[in-house]
Amino acid sequence: MAYKEFQDHYKETKIKHLLLFNYNGKLLSPPFATNLCKNYSSVWIDGKCVDLDLPPSISKTNAVAVLGDSVWFIPYGIYDDLNIIVEMKPGAIVKHKLPFTGKGQYYSVATNYEWNTAFSFPLGYEGTNNAIYIKDGKLSIHPLPYKGKKLHMGTVYCNGRYWSMPRGDEPGYTSLLSFDGENFTSYELNVDPNITRKYSDIVVKGNTLYSLPFGETKGLNTIVEFDTVKNTASYYNIDGIDFAKKYNGGVLVGDNIIALPYGTEHGESNWGLVFNTVTKESKQFDIGITHGGKYRYRSGIEYKGYAYFMPAGTPSCPIFRINKDGDEIQSIFFEHTLFGRPIIHNDKLCVIGYDTISSQHQLYHIKEDLTYEVLCTLARS
């Protein structure tokens, strides 16, 4: 299939669900909703739907935090001012209205190891430079120390703090930020400040952060390693072909980070990556697909000692199974199916697939050898 921006799917499809989460031992999927079904606002949980009664909006939820018996739905709303955080707990649905509006607000959220706090750095397509913090069931707002467009995207937890790499839709922004529950700390990275959309996500290994270059244009080839104990950064250049929009994220398998390209509509975005966190060596491998939009934010997952990647964004691209060294590559195609983010549930790799022809949403179990079974149908058009 030719290159197609994911935003076109917002306009042409009826995607109601894409994400999966584990909530008290049950699978849960928050409302997503595209333009043709922007009124949809139901949570799917263990075969049942619960309507959250949210205002019409597109891409309602990209981030979910499970804290004890409560699950929090953080608003994204790519084109709409959706400023309601929903807390769902046994017997109650509580709506927390944010004291500001914005579009494309929160793409990611992380929780601490004790599952009693959660934090989200804002993406913010428009109007949002406020982070949100949830502790002991209470929500607080924390303005970023900087203002700008799409400064951050990913949020992770490591060594007592929440972290996010610099993205930035405008030149000049190079701040790695941390939040300790009360204050932000900023660390300036020695990377080219002129390239926009520098980094998207972080891979955590012990007390060390790793982030692979994304880059809206060519020229950013720097992998960042950050020691959260010493608060020092090291830098390693990718030994290989340079191209725009490289890697949204990666999957840690043993000591290696495996990543597949995002890419643009223009060639040379067919190069996957293996980075060894011990030797600091990197190598690229050819996946044979040159058009872009393929493997998006957190569409990869480690399962049974392999990295599995879902084509979250471009139907008909394959699901890949890749070993830790990048020299064993298997794939399976699902024609017309757009997949969401995968999850491991009861030792099964599960993912939602949306059929762009029938508009069916089905829950897939992708088996270790890339065979699969359909567990159930979530929703129809």
C-alpha positions as CSV (number, residue, x, y, z in Angstrom):
1,M,0.0,0.0,0.0
2,A,1.3,3.5,-0.8
3,Y,2.2,6.0,1.8
4,K,-0.8,7.5,3.7
5,E,-0.6,9.8,6.6
6,F,-2.4,8.5,9.7
7,Q,-4.4,11.7,9.9
8,D,-6.2,10.6,6.7
9,H,-7.5,7.6,8.7
10,Y,-9.0,10.1,11.1
11,K,-11.1,11.5,8.3
12,E,-12.0,8.3,6.3
13,T,-12.6,5.6,8.9
14,K,-14.7,4.8,12.0
15,I,-12.0,3.8,14.5
16,K,-13.6,3.4,17.9
17,H,-10.9,1.5,19.7
18,L,-7.1,1.0,19.2
19,L,-5.5,0.7,22.6
20,L,-5.5,-2.1,25.2
21,F,-4.7,-2.0,28.9
22,N,-4.8,-4.5,31.8
23,Y,-7.3,-3.3,34.5
24,N,-7.7,-5.6,37.5
25,G,-7.0,-8.6,35.4
26,K,-9.3,-7.7,32.6
27,L,-8.6,-6.2,29.2
28,L,-9.8,-2.7,28.7
29,S,-9.9,-0.4,25.7
30,P,-10.7,3.3,26.0
31,P,-12.6,5.3,23.4
32,F,-10.5,6.5,20.5
33,A,-13.0,7.8,17.9
34,T,-12.3,9.3,14.5
35,N,-14.3,11.9,12.5
36,L,-17.0,9.6,11.3
37,C,-17.7,8.4,14.8
38,K,-16.6,11.3,17.0
39,N,-19.7,11.0,19.2
40,Y,-18.4,7.6,20.4
41,S,-17.2,7.6,24.0
42,S,-17.5,4.1,25.4
43,V,-15.0,2.0,27.3
44,W,-14.8,-1.6,26.3
45,I,-14.0,-3.8,29.2
46,D,-14.1,-7.6,29.2
47,G,-16.8,-7.8,26.6
48,K,-19.0,-5.0,27.9
49,C,-19.2,-1.3,27.0
50,V,-19.5,1.6,29.4
51,D,-20.4,5.0,28.0
52,L,-18.3,7.9,29.5
53,D,-20.7,10.5,28.0
54,L,-17.9,12.7,26.7
55,P,-18.4,15.6,24.2
56,P,-17.9,14.8,20.5
57,S,-14.1,14.8,19.8
58,I,-11.6,12.9,17.7
59,S,-8.9,10.7,19.2
60,K,-10.2,11.0,22.7
61,T,-7.7,8.8,24.5
62,N,-4.1,7.9,23.8
63,A,-3.0,7.6,27.5
64,V,-4.4,5.5,30.3
65,A,-3.1,5.1,33.9
66,V,-4.2,2.3,36.2
67,L,-3.8,3.2,39.9
68,G,-5.2,0.7,42.3
69,D,-8.9,0.3,41.7
70,S,-9.1,3.4,39.5
71,V,-8.3,3.8,35.8
72,W,-7.7,7.3,34.5
73,F,-8.4,8.3,30.9
74,I,-6.2,11.2,29.9
75,P,-7.5,13.4,27.1
76,Y,-5.7,13.7,23.7
77,G,-8.3,15.2,21.4
78,I,-6.1,15.9,18.4
79,Y,-8.4,18.4,16.8
80,D,-10.8,19.3,19.6
81,D,-10.6,21.1,23.0
82,L,-11.2,18.0,25.1
83,N,-10.3,19.0,28.7
84,I,-11.9,16.2,30.8
85,I,-10.0,13.5,32.6
86,V,-12.2,10.6,33.5
87,E,-11.6,8.4,36.5
88,M,-13.4,5.1,36.4
89,K,-13.6,3.0,39.6
90,P,-15.9,0.3,40.9
91,G,-19.4,1.7,41.0
92,A,-18.5,5.3,39.9
93,I,-17.3,7.4,37.0
94,V,-15.7,10.7,38.1
95,K,-15.0,13.6,35.6
96,H,-12.1,16.0,36.4
97,K,-12.3,19.1,34.3
98,L,-9.0,20.7,33.5
99,P,-8.7,24.5,34.1
100,F,-7.4,25.0,30.5
101,T,-8.1,23.8,27.0
102,G,-5.9,22.5,24.2
103,K,-5.7,20.2,21.3
104,G,-3.5,17.1,21.0
105,Q,-2.8,17.3,24.7
106,Y,-1.6,14.1,26.3
107,Y,-0.2,11.3,24.2
108,S,1.5,9.3,27.0
109,V,1.4,8.7,30.7
110,A,3.6,6.7,33.1
111,T,3.1,5.3,36.6
112,N,5.6,4.6,39.3
113,Y,6.7,1.1,40.4
114,E,4.2,1.2,43.3
115,W,1.3,2.1,41.1
116,N,0.2,5.0,43.3
117,T,1.3,7.9,41.2
118,A,1.0,8.8,37.5
119,F,2.4,11.7,35.4
120,S,2.0,12.9,31.9
121,F,4.2,15.4,30.0
122,P,2.0,17.3,27.5
123,L,2.4,16.9,23.7
124,G,0.2,19.9,23.0
125,Y,-0.6,20.5,19.3
126,E,-2.2,23.7,20.5
127,G,-2.6,25.5,23.9
128,T,-1.1,22.9,26.3
129,N,2.2,23.4,28.2
130,N,0.9,21.9,31.5
131,A,1.8,18.5,32.8
132,I,-0.6,16.5,35.0
133,Y,0.2,14.5,38.2
134,I,-2.0,12.1,40.0
135,K,-1.2,11.0,43.5
136,D,-3.4,9.3,46.1
137,G,-6.4,9.9,43.9
138,K,-5.8,13.6,43.5
139,L,-5.0,15.5,40.4
140,S,-2.6,18.4,40.2
141,I,-1.4,20.7,37.3
142,H,2.3,21.6,36.8
143,P,3.2,24.1,34.1
144,L,6.3,23.2,32.2
145,P,9.4,25.4,32.7
146,Y,9.3,26.1,28.9
147,K,6.6,27.1,26.4
148,G,6.5,25.9,22.9
149,K,4.7,23.6,20.4
150,K,4.9,19.9,20.9
151,L,7.9,20.1,23.2
152,H,7.5,16.5,24.5
153,M,5.8,13.2,23.6
154,G,6.8,10.2,25.6
155,T,6.7,9.8,29.4
156,V,8.5,7.1,31.4
157,Y,9.3,6.4,35.0
158,C,12.9,5.6,36.2
159,N,14.8,5.9,39.4
160,G,12.2,7.9,41.4
161,R,11.4,10.4,38.6
162,Y,9.3,10.9,35.5
163,W,11.3,11.7,32.3
164,S,10.7,12.9,28.8
165,M,13.0,13.6,25.9
166,P,12.9,16.8,23.8
167,R,10.7,16.6,20.7
168,G,10.0,20.2,19.7
169,D,8.2,21.3,16.6
170,E,10.3,24.4,16.5
171,P,14.2,24.6,16.3
172,G,16.2,25.2,19.5
173,Y,14.6,22.9,22.1
174,T,17.1,20.4,23.6
175,S,15.8,19.9,27.2
176,L,15.5,16.4,28.7
177,L,13.1,17.0,31.6
178,S,12.5,15.1,34.8
179,F,9.8,15.5,37.5
180,D,10.2,14.2,41.0
181,G,6.6,14.7,42.3
182,E,7.2,18.4,43.1
183,N,9.8,20.0,40.8
184,F,11.1,19.8,37.3
185,T,14.8,19.4,36.5
186,S,16.2,20.2,33.1
187,Y,19.2,18.7,31.4
188,E,20.4,20.3,28.1
189,L,21.5,17.6,25.6
190,N,24.3,18.1,23.2
191,V,22.4,17.4,20.0
192,D,21.7,19.5,16.9
193,P,19.3,22.2,18.1
194,N,18.2,23.1,14.5
195,I,16.5,19.8,13.8
196,T,12.8,19.6,14.8
197,R,11.0,16.6,16.3
198,K,14.3,15.3,17.7
199,Y,13.1,12.4,19.9
200,S,9.8,10.7,20.7
201,D,10.2,8.0,23.4
202,I,12.6,6.5,25.9
203,V,13.6,2.9,26.5
204,V,14.4,2.2,30.2
205,K,17.1,-0.3,31.3
206,G,17.8,-0.3,35.0
207,N,18.6,3.3,36.0
208,T,19.6,4.2,32.4
209,L,17.6,6.0,29.7
210,Y,18.0,5.4,26.0
211,S,16.4,7.3,23.2
212,L,16.7,6.8,19.5
213,P,16.7,9.7,17.0
214,F,13.5,10.6,15.1
215,G,14.2,13.9,13.4
216,E,11.8,15.6,11.1
217,T,14.6,15.9,8.6
218,K,17.8,14.1,7.9
219,G,20.9,14.9,10.0
220,L,20.0,13.6,13.5
221,N,21.8,10.3,14.0
222,T,22.5,10.5,17.7
223,I,21.4,7.9,20.3
224,V,21.3,9.4,23.7
225,E,22.2,7.4,26.9
226,F,21.4,9.1,30.2
227,D,22.6,7.9,33.6
228,T,19.8,8.9,36.1
229,V,22.2,8.3,39.1
230,K,25.0,10.5,37.9
231,N,22.8,12.7,35.7
232,T,25.2,12.5,32.8
233,A,24.6,11.9,29.1
234,S,26.6,9.9,26.6
235,Y,26.1,10.0,22.8
236,Y,26.5,7.4,20.1
237,N,26.1,7.9,16.4
238,I,24.2,5.4,14.3
239,D,26.6,3.7,11.9
240,G,24.4,3.5,8.8
241,I,22.1,5.3,6.4
242,D,20.7,8.7,7.4
243,F,17.0,9.4,6.7
244,A,14.2,11.5,8.0
245,K,11.7,10.3,10.7
246,K,13.7,7.4,11.8
247,Y,12.6,5.8,15.1
248,N,9.6,6.6,17.3
249,G,10.6,4.1,19.9
250,G,12.3,0.8,20.5
251,V,12.0,-2.6,22.1
252,L,14.6,-3.8,24.6
253,V,15.4,-7.5,24.1
254,G,18.2,-8.6,26.4
255,D,20.9,-6.0,26.0
256,N,19.8,-4.9,22.6
257,I,17.3,-2.2,21.5
258,I,15.4,-3.2,18.3
259,A,13.6,-0.5,16.3
260,L,11.7,-0.3,13.1
261,P,11.5,2.9,11.0
262,Y,8.6,5.4,10.7
263,G,9.8,7.2,7.6
264,T,8.4,9.6,5.0
265,E,6.8,9.1,1.6
266,H,10.3,9.5,0.1
267,G,12.6,6.4,0.0
268,E,15.4,5.1,2.2
269,S,13.1,4.6,5.2
270,N,13.4,0.9,5.0
271,W,16.2,0.5,7.7
272,G,15.6,-1.1,11.0
273,L,18.1,-0.7,13.8
274,V,19.8,-2.8,16.5
275,F,21.7,-0.9,19.2
276,N,23.7,-2.9,21.8
277,T,23.5,-1.1,25.2
278,V,26.8,-2.8,26.4
279,T,29.1,-2.4,23.4
280,K,27.3,0.7,22.1
281,E,27.5,-0.7,18.6
282,S,24.7,-0.2,16.1
283,K,23.7,-1.8,12.9
284,Q,20.8,-1.4,10.4
285,F,18.9,-4.1,8.6
286,D,16.6,-3.9,5.6
287,I,12.9,-4.5,6.1
288,G,12.1,-4.0,2.4
289,I,9.4,-1.3,2.8
290,T,10.4,2.2,1.7
291,H,7.2,4.2,2.2
292,G,6.6,5.9,5.5
293,G,4.0,5.8,8.3
294,K,4.8,2.3,9.3
295,Y,5.8,1.6,12.8
296,R,4.6,4.3,15.2
297,Y,4.9,5.2,18.8
298,R,5.0,2.2,21.1
299,S,3.8,-0.2,18.5
300,G,6.6,-2.7,19.4
301,I,6.8,-5.1,22.3
302,E,9.1,-7.8,23.7
303,Y,7.5,-11.2,23.8
304,K,9.2,-14.6,24.3
305,G,12.7,-13.2,23.7
306,Y,11.8,-11.5,20.4
307,A,10.7,-8.0,19.3
308,Y,7.2,-7.9,17.7
309,F,6.1,-4.8,15.8
310,M,2.5,-3.9,14.8
311,P,2.0,-1.6,11.7
312,A,0.1,1.0,13.8
313,G,-0.7,3.5,11.1
314,T,-0.5,1.8,7.7
315,P,-2.7,-1.1,6.8
316,S,-1.2,-3.9,4.8
317,C,2.3,-3.4,6.3
318,P,3.3,-6.7,8.0
319,I,3.6,-7.6,11.6
320,F,7.3,-8.3,12.2
321,R,9.0,-10.8,14.6
322,I,12.7,-10.0,15.0
323,N,15.3,-11.6,17.1
324,K,17.6,-9.6,19.4
325,D,20.4,-9.4,16.8
326,G,18.2,-8.3,13.9
327,D,19.3,-11.2,11.7
328,E,16.2,-13.4,12.0
329,I,13.2,-11.5,10.6
330,Q,9.7,-13.0,10.0
331,S,6.5,-11.3,9.1
332,I,2.8,-11.8,8.4
333,F,0.5,-9.6,6.4
334,F,-3.1,-8.6,7.2
335,E,-4.6,-6.9,4.2
336,H,-6.7,-3.8,5.0
337,T,-6.1,-4.1,8.8
338,L,-4.8,-1.3,11.0
339,F,-3.5,-2.4,14.3
340,G,-3.2,-0.6,17.7
341,R,-0.6,-0.9,20.4
342,P,0.0,-4.4,21.7
343,I,-0.1,-5.7,25.2
344,I,0.9,-9.0,27.0
345,H,-2.2,-10.3,28.8
346,N,-2.3,-13.7,30.5
347,D,0.9,-14.6,28.6
348,K,-0.7,-13.8,25.3
349,L,0.3,-11.0,22.9
350,C,-3.0,-9.2,22.3
351,V,-3.8,-6.3,19.9
352,I,-6.8,-4.7,18.4
353,G,-7.1,-4.8,14.6
354,Y,-9.4,-2.5,12.7
355,D,-10.6,-3.6,9.3
356,T,-10.7,-0.6,7.1
357,I,-13.2,-2.3,4.7
358,S,-15.8,-3.7,7.1
359,S,-15.1,-1.3,10.1
360,Q,-14.9,-4.3,12.4
361,H,-12.8,-4.1,15.5
362,Q,-11.4,-7.5,16.5
363,L,-9.2,-8.6,19.4
364,Y,-6.3,-10.7,18.1
365,H,-4.0,-13.1,19.9
366,I,-0.7,-13.1,17.9
367,K,1.1,-16.3,18.7
368,E,4.8,-16.8,19.1
369,D,5.2,-18.2,15.6
370,L,3.0,-15.4,14.1
371,T,0.0,-17.6,13.7
372,Y,-3.0,-16.0,15.3
373,E,-6.6,-16.3,16.5
374,V,-9.4,-13.8,16.8
375,L,-10.6,-13.8,20.4
376,C,-13.7,-11.6,19.9
377,T,-15.2,-8.6,18.1
378,L,-15.2,-5.4,20.0
379,A,-17.3,-3.1,17.9
380,R,-18.8,-2.7,14.4
381,S,-19.6,0.4,12.4
